């Protein structure tokens, strides 16, 4: 009974903390690649060549890539996005690596911490997908989705970055990674860049008072 009481108190405090930290808006433009709109009533896949800026907020780099719509009527139908109704194939209509997208510049605050997250897709016909993320032309960071089942399987990835410049751009490229990659279909969707959540002073005060209260209650119960 004592343990249950303490656990309930902890849950209440956690709920207070969660509601006290407002969700941040995505700083990346068109992170789920919904613009431009691709026809969804046939087998259409739209290809974009290197240098193309038609995908709002992004520039195609390294070679052609493709936008896939949900429920594409073909042998590859029911390849659904994780956010919205469209997603990117970093290999385009030709096989190959080192092709992808570079984001437009995003303003940042030097010294602030940010979270970047995204989803990697891998297909049952082309299992295992890898991509690299480049931040402001720095070192490449490799991420991999090892196929585990389904038609198109998505896996969520994330990283933390401390801003060392007043703006940032991200480049996503399909990557060669031995048996952990394929050069025929590498999915990308749901790119989100937000400030890392920081508890507000009032939240920390509530947390401290709550913990002190729990300690006092436990002593009385004992």
DOFI-682903 format. One line per 5 residues: number of its first residue (from 1); their letters; for each residue x, y, z of N, C-alpha, C, CB. Coordinates in steps of 0.2 Angstrom, whole numbers, plus 2048, in hexadecimal, padded with zeros to 3 digits. Glycine has a CB too. Example, Ala and Ser with C-alpha at 12.3 -4.5 7.8 and 13.67 -1.06 7.14 Angstrom:
1 = as = 842/7E4/827/83E/7EA/827/842/7F0/827/839/7EA/82D | 840/7F5/823/844/7FB/824/840/800/827/846/7FD/81D
***
This chain:
1 = xxxxx = 804/7FA/800/800/800/800/804/806/800/7FB/800/806 | 80A/806/804/80E/80C/804/812/80D/7FE/814/80B/80A | 814/807/7FB/817/808/7F4/812/80B/7EF/81A/801/7F2 | 80C/808/7EF/807/80B/7EA/806/812/7EB/801/807/7EB | 806/815/7F1/805/81C/7F2/80A/820/7EF/804/81D/7FA
6 = xxxxx = 810/81E/7F0/816/821/7EE/816/821/7E6/81D/81E/7F1 | 815/81B/7E3/815/81B/7DC/80F/81F/7D9/813/814/7DA | 80A/820/7DC/805/825/7DA/807/82C/7DA/7FE/824/7DE | 80B/82E/7DF/80D/834/7E0/812/836/7DA/810/835/7E7 | 817/831/7D9/81C/832/7D4/818/833/7CD/820/82C/7D3
11 = xxxxx = 813/82F/7CC/80F/830/7C5/80C/836/7C5/80A/82A/7C5 | 80A/839/7CA/807/840/7CA/80C/845/7C8/803/841/7D0 | 812/845/7CB/817/849/7CA/819/849/7C3/81D/848/7CF | 81A/843/7C0/81C/842/7B9/817/845/7B5/81D/83B/7B8 | 811/845/7B6/80B/848/7B2/80C/84F/7B2/804/845/7B4
16 = xxxxx = 80D/852/7B8/80E/859/7B8/814/85C/7B4/810/85B/7C0 | 81A/858/7B4/81F/85A/7B0/81E/85A/7A9/825/855/7B2 | 81A/854/7A7/819/853/7A0/814/859/79D/815/84D/79F | 810/85B/7A1/80B/860/79F/80E/867/79F/804/860/7A3 | 813/868/7A3/816/86F/7A4/81B/870/79F/81A/86F/7AB
21 = xxxxx = 81D/86B/79B/822/86D/796/81E/86D/78F/828/868/796 | 81D/873/78C/819/873/786/81D/870/780/818/87A/784 | 819/86D/77B/81C/86A/776/81F/86F/771/817/865/772 | 825/86E/76E/828/873/769/825/871/762/82F/873/76A | 825/877/75E/823/876/757/829/874/753/820/87C/754
26 = xxxxx = 828/870/74E/82D/86D/74A/831/873/746/82B/868/745 | 837/874/747/83B/879/744/83D/878/73C/841/87B/748 | 83C/871/73B/83D/86F/734/837/871/72F/83F/868/733 | 838/874/72A/832/875/725/831/86E/721/834/87B/720 | 82A/86C/721/828/867/71D/82C/860/71F/829/868/715
31 = xxxxx = 82C/85F/725/830/859/728/82D/852/726/831/85A/72F | 827/852/724/824/84C/722/823/84C/71A/81D/84B/725 | 825/851/717/826/851/70F/81F/850/70C/82A/84B/70D | 81A/855/70F/813/855/70C/813/85A/706/80E/856/712 | 818/85E/705/817/863/700/81D/862/6FC/817/86A/703
36 = xxxxx = 81D/861/6F5/816/862/6F1/812/85B/6F2/818/863/6EA | 80C/85B/6F0/808/856/6F1/808/851/6EB/800/858/6F1 | 809/84A/6EC/80A/845/6E7/803/842/6E6/80F/840/6E9 | 801/841/6DF/7FB/83D/6DE/7FA/837/6E2/7FA/83C/6D6 | 7F4/835/6E5/7F4/82F/6E9/7EF/82A/6E6/7F1/831/6F0
41 = xxxxx = 7ED/82B/6DF/7E8/827/6DC/7EB/822/6D7/7E3/82B/6DA | 7F2/822/6D6/7F5/81D/6D1/7FC/81B/6D4/7F5/821/6CA | 800/819/6CF/806/817/6D1/80C/81C/6D1/809/811/6CC | 80A/822/6D1/80E/828/6D0/813/828/6D6/80A/82E/6D0 | 819/829/6D4/81F/82B/6D9/822/830/6D6/824/824/6DB
46 = xxxxx = 823/836/6DA/826/83C/6D7/82E/83C/6D8/823/842/6D9 | 832/83C/6D3/839/83D/6D4/83B/844/6D3/83C/838/6CE | 841/845/6D7/844/84C/6D8/84B/84B/6D6/842/84F/6DE | 84E/84F/6D2/855/84F/6D0/859/853/6D5/856/851/6C9 | 85F/852/6D5/864/856/6D9/863/85D/6D8/86B/854/6D7
51 = xxxxx = 863/861/6DD/862/868/6DD/85B/86B/6DD/866/86B/6D7 | 856/866/6DC/84F/868/6DC/84D/86B/6E3/84B/862/6DA | 849/870/6E3/847/873/6EA/83F/872/6EA/849/87A/6EA | 83C/86E/6E6/835/86E/6E6/832/86B/6EC/833/869/6E0 | 836/867/6F0/834/864/6F6/835/86A/6FB/837/85E/6F8
56 = xxxxx = 830/86D/6FD/830/873/701/834/872/708/829/876/703 | 839/877/709/83E/876/70E/844/872/70D/83A/874/714 | 845/86F/707/84A/86A/706/84D/86B/6FF/847/863/707 | 853/869/6FE/857/869/6F8/859/862/6F7/85C/86E/6F8 | 858/85F/6F1/85A/858/6EF/862/859/6EE/857/856/6E9
61 = xxxxx = 866/854/6F1/86D/854/6F0/86F/84D/6EE/870/856/6F7 | 875/84D/6EA/878/846/6E9/875/842/6E3/878/842/6EE | 86F/844/6E1/86B/840/6DC/864/840/6DD/86E/839/6DB | 860/83C/6D9/859/83C/6D9/856/838/6DF/856/83A/6D2 | 851/83B/6E2/84D/838/6E7/846/838/6E5/84E/83B/6EE
66 = xxxxx = 842/834/6E9/83A/834/6E7/836/835/6ED/839/82D/6E4 | 830/838/6EC/82B/838/6F1/826/833/6EF/827/83F/6F1 | 824/82F/6F4/81F/829/6F4/819/82C/6F7/822/823/6F7 | 813/82A/6F4/80C/82C/6F8/80A/825/6FB/807/82E/6F3 | 806/826/701/803/820/704/7FF/81C/6FF/7FF/822/70A
71 = xxxxx = 7FE/816/700/7F9/812/6FC/7FA/812/6F5/7F2/814/6FE | 801/812/6F3/802/813/6EC/800/80C/6E8/80A/814/6EB | 7FC/80D/6E3/7F9/807/6E0/7FE/804/6DB/7F3/809/6DC | 802/7FF/6DE/807/7FB/6DA/809/7F5/6DE/80D/800/6D8 | 80E/7F2/6DC/810/7EC/6E0/813/7EF/6E7/816/7E8/6DC
76 = xxxxx = 814/7F5/6E7/817/7F8/6EE/812/7FB/6F2/81D/7FC/6EC | 80B/7FA/6F1/806/7FE/6F4/806/7FD/6FC/7FF/7FC/6F1 | 803/801/6FF/803/801/706/80A/803/709/800/7FB/709 | 80E/807/706/814/809/709/812/810/70D/81A/80A/704 | 810/810/713/80D/815/716/812/81A/71A/808/814/71B
81 = xxxxx = 812/820/719/816/825/71D/815/824/725/815/82C/71B | 819/826/729/818/826/730/815/82D/732/81F/825/733 | 816/832/72E/812/838/730/810/83B/729/818/83D/733 | 809/83D/729/806/83F/723/805/83A/71E/80B/845/720 | 805/83B/717/804/837/712/809/836/70D/7FD/839/70F
86 = xxxxx = 80F/839/70E/815/838/709/81B/837/70D/815/83E/705 | 820/833/70A/827/832/70C/82C/832/707/827/82C/710 | 832/833/709/838/833/704/83B/82C/703/83C/839/706 | 83D/82B/6FD/841/825/6FC/848/828/6F9/83F/820/6F6 | 84D/827/6FE/854/82B/6FC/857/828/6F7/858/82B/703
91 = xxxxx = 855/822/6F4/859/81F/6EE/856/821/6E8/858/817/6EF | 850/824/6E8/84D/826/6E1/84B/821/6DD/851/82B/6DE | 84A/823/6D6/848/81D/6D1/84E/81A/6CF/844/821/6CB | 854/81B/6D1/85A/817/6CF/85D/815/6D6/85F/81B/6CB | 861/80F/6D6/864/80D/6DC/86A/811/6DD/866/805/6DB
96 = xxxxx = 86C/811/6E3/872/815/6E5/872/818/6EC/873/81B/6E0 | 878/81A/6EE/878/81D/6F5/87A/825/6F4/87E/81A/6F9 | 87B/828/6FA/87D/82F/6FA/879/834/6F6/884/830/6F8 | 872/832/6F6/86D/837/6F4/868/839/6F9/86A/833/6EE | 866/83F/6F9/861/840/6FE/85F/847/6FE/864/83F/705
101 = xxxxx = 85E/84A/704/85B/851/705/85F/855/70A/854/851/707 | 860/85C/709/863/860/70D/85D/865/70F/869/864/70A | 85C/866/716/857/86B/718/859/872/717/856/86A/720 | 854/877/717/856/87E/717/859/880/71E/84F/882/715 | 85C/885/71E/85F/888/724/859/889/72A/863/88E/723
106 = xxxxx = 85B/887/730/856/888/735/85A/88C/73B/854/881/738 | 857/891/73D/85A/895/742/85B/892/749/856/89C/743 | 860/892/74C/861/88F/753/864/894/757/866/889/752 | 865/892/75E/868/896/763/86E/893/765/863/897/769 | 874/896/764/87A/893/766/87A/891/76D/880/898/764
111 = xxxxx = 87C/88B/76E/87D/888/775/876/884/777/87E/88E/77A | 871/885/774/86B/882/775/86B/87B/773/865/885/772 | 867/876/776/867/86F/774/861/86E/770/867/86B/77A | 861/86A/76B/85C/868/766/85C/861/765/85C/86C/760 | 856/85E/764/855/857/762/852/857/75B/84F/854/767
116 = xxxxx = 856/852/757/854/851/750/852/84A/750/85A/852/74B | 84C/848/74D/849/842/74D/846/840/746/844/840/752 | 846/83A/743/844/838/73D/842/831/73D/849/83A/737 | 83F/82F/737/83E/828/736/841/825/730/836/826/736 | 844/81F/731/847/81B/72B/843/816/729/84E/819/72D
121 = xxxxx = 841/815/723/83D/80F/720/841/80A/71C/838/812/71C | 83F/804/71D/843/7FE/71A/83D/7FA/717/848/7FB/71E | 83E/7F7/711/839/7F3/70E/83B/7EC/70E/838/7F6/706 | 836/7E7/70D/837/7E0/70E/83B/7DE/708/830/7DC/70F | 83A/7E1/702/83E/7DF/6FC/845/7E1/6FC/83A/7E1/6F6
126 = xxxxx = 846/7E7/700/84D/7EA/700/84F/7EB/708/84E/7F0/6FC | 84F/7E5/70C/850/7E6/713/856/7E9/715/850/7DF/716 | 856/7ED/71B/85B/7F1/71E/85C/7F7/71A/861/7ED/71F | 85C/7FD/71E/85D/804/71B/862/808/720/856/807/71A | 866/80B/71D/86B/810/720/86B/817/71D/872/80D/721
131 = xxxxx = 86B/81C/721/86C/822/71F/871/826/723/866/826/71E | 874/82C/721/878/830/725/875/837/726/87F/831/722 | 876/83A/72B/874/841/72D/87A/845/72E/870/841/733 | 87A/84A/72A/880/84F/72A/87D/856/72D/883/850/723 | 880/858/732/87E/85F/735/883/864/734/87D/85E/73D
136 = xxxxx = 881/869/730/885/86F/72E/88C/86D/72B/886/873/734 | 88C/867/727/892/865/724/897/862/728/895/86B/721 | 895/860/72E/899/85C/733/899/855/732/897/85D/73A | 89B/851/737/89C/84A/736/895/846/735/89F/847/73D | 896/841/731/890/83D/72F/88E/839/735/891/839/729
141 = xxxxx = 888/838/736/885/834/73B/881/82E/738/881/838/741 | 882/828/739/87F/823/735/879/820/73A/884/81D/734 | 874/81F/736/86E/81C/73A/86B/816/735/868/821/73B | 869/810/738/867/80A/735/861/808/737/86D/805/735 | 85C/805/733/856/801/734/857/7FA/732/850/805/731
146 = xxxxx = 858/7F5/736/858/7EE/734/851/7EC/733/85D/7EA/739 | 850/7E9/72D/849/7E7/72C/847/7E1/731/849/7E4/725 | 840/7E2/734/83E/7DE/739/837/7DB/737/83E/7E1/73F | 834/7DD/731/82D/7DB/72F/829/7E0/72C/82A/7D8/735 | 824/7DE/729/81F/7E2/726/821/7E4/71F/81E/7E9/72A
151 = xxxxx = 81D/7E8/71B/81E/7EA/714/824/7F0/715/818/7EC/711 | 822/7F5/718/827/7FA/719/827/7FC/720/824/801/715 | 82D/7FA/723/82E/7FB/72A/832/802/72C/832/7F5/72D | 82F/805/731/832/80C/733/835/80B/739/82D/812/732 | 83B/80F/73A/83E/80F/741/840/816/743/844/80A/741
156 = xxxxx = 83E/818/749/83F/81F/74B/846/820/74D/83A/821/750 | 84A/825/74B/850/827/74D/851/82E/750/855/826/748 | 856/82F/754/856/836/757/85D/838/759/852/837/75D | 85F/83E/759/866/840/75C/865/847/75F/86B/840/756 | 86A/849/763/86A/84F/767/86F/853/764/86A/84E/76F
161 = xxxxx = 86E/85A/763/873/85E/761/873/865/765/872/860/759 | 879/867/767/87A/86D/76A/87C/872/765/87F/86D/770 | 879/877/764/87A/87C/75E/880/880/75F/874/881/75E | 885/87F/75A/88B/883/75A/88B/889/755/891/87E/759 | 885/88A/752/884/88F/74D/87D/892/74D/886/88C/746
166 = xxxxx = 87C/898/74B/875/89B/74B/870/898/746/876/8A2/74A | 873/893/742/86E/890/73D/871/889/73C/86D/894/737 | 86C/884/73A/86E/87D/738/86B/87B/732/86D/879/73E | 86E/876/72F/86B/873/729/86D/86B/72A/86D/876/722 | 868/867/728/869/860/728/869/85D/722/864/85D/72D
171 = xxxxx = 86D/858/720/86E/854/71A/86D/84D/71B/874/856/716 | 868/84A/718/866/843/719/868/83F/712/85F/841/71B | 86C/83A/713/86F/837/70D/86E/82F/70E/876/838/70B | 86B/82B/709/86C/824/709/873/822/70A/868/821/703 | 874/81D/70E/87B/81B/70F/87D/814/70E/87D/81D/717
176 = xxxxx = 882/813/70C/885/80C/70B/888/809/712/88B/80B/705 | 885/803/714/887/801/71A/887/7F9/71B/882/804/720 | 88A/7F6/716/88B/7EF/715/884/7EC/715/88F/7ED/71B | 883/7E6/719/87D/7E3/719/878/7E7/71C/87E/7DC/71C | 879/7EC/720/874/7F0/723/871/7F6/71F/878/7F3/729
181 = xxxxx = 872/7F5/718/870/7FA/714/86D/7F7/70D/875/800/712 | 869/7FB/709/868/7F9/703/867/7FF/6FE/861/7F5/702 | 868/7FF/6F8/869/805/6F4/862/805/6EF/86F/804/6EF | 85D/802/6F1/857/802/6ED/851/806/6F1/855/7FB/6EB | 850/806/6F7/84B/809/6FB/84D/80B/702/845/805/6FB
186 = xxxxx = 84E/811/703/850/814/70A/84B/819/70C/857/817/70A | 846/818/710/841/81D/712/843/822/717/83B/819/714 | 840/828/716/841/82D/71B/83B/831/71C/847/832/718 | 839/832/722/833/836/723/833/839/72A/82C/831/723 | 82E/83D/72C/82D/840/732/833/843/736/82A/83A/737
191 = xxxxx = 837/847/732/83C/84B/735/83A/851/739/841/84E/72F | 83C/850/73F/83A/855/744/841/858/748/835/852/74A | 841/85F/748/846/862/74C/843/867/751/84B/866/747 | 845/866/757/842/86A/75C/847/86C/762/83B/867/75F | 846/871/766/84A/872/76B/849/86C/770/848/879/76F
196 = xxxxx = 84E/86A/774/84E/865/779/84A/868/77F/855/863/77B | 845/864/781/841/867/787/845/868/78D/83B/862/788 | 843/86E/790/847/86F/796/841/871/79C/84C/876/795 | 841/86E/7A1/83C/86F/7A6/83C/876/7A9/83D/86A/7AD | 836/879/7A9/836/880/7AB/837/881/7B3/82F/883/7AA
201 = xxxxx = 83A/886/7B5/83B/887/7BD/835/885/7C1/83D/88E/7BE | 82F/887/7BF/829/885/7C3/828/87E/7C3/823/888/7C0 | 82A/87A/7BD/829/873/7BD/82E/870/7C2/82B/870/7B6 | 834/872/7C2/839/870/7C7/837/871/7CE/840/873/7C6 | 834/877/7CF/832/878/7D6/82C/873/7D8/82F/87F/7D7
206 = xxxxx = 828/872/7D4/822/86D/7D5/825/866/7D6/81E/86D/7CF | 82A/864/7D2/82E/85E/7D3/831/85D/7DA/833/85C/7CE | 834/862/7DC/838/862/7E3/833/862/7E8/83C/868/7E3 | 82D/866/7E8/828/866/7ED/825/85F/7ED/823/86B/7EC | 824/85C/7E7/820/856/7E7/825/850/7EA/81F/854/7E0
211 = xxxxx = 82B/850/7E9/82F/84B/7EC/830/84C/7F3/836/84B/7E8 | 830/852/7F5/831/853/7FD/82A/851/800/832/85B/7FE | 825/852/7FD/81E/850/800/81E/848/800/819/852/7FC | 821/845/7FB/821/83D/7FB/825/83B/801/823/83B/7F4 | 82B/83E/802/82F/83C/807/82C/83C/80E/836/840/807
216 = xxxxx = 828/842/80F/825/843/815/820/83E/816/822/84A/815 | 81C/83D/811/816/838/812/819/831/813/812/837/80B | 81E/82F/810/821/828/811/824/828/818/827/827/80C | 827/82D/81B/829/82D/822/823/82C/827/82D/833/824 | 81E/82F/825/818/82E/82A/815/827/829/812/833/828
221 = xx = 815/824/823/813/81E/822/817/819/826/812/81C/81B | 81D/81A/826/822/815/829/822/816/831/829/817/826
***
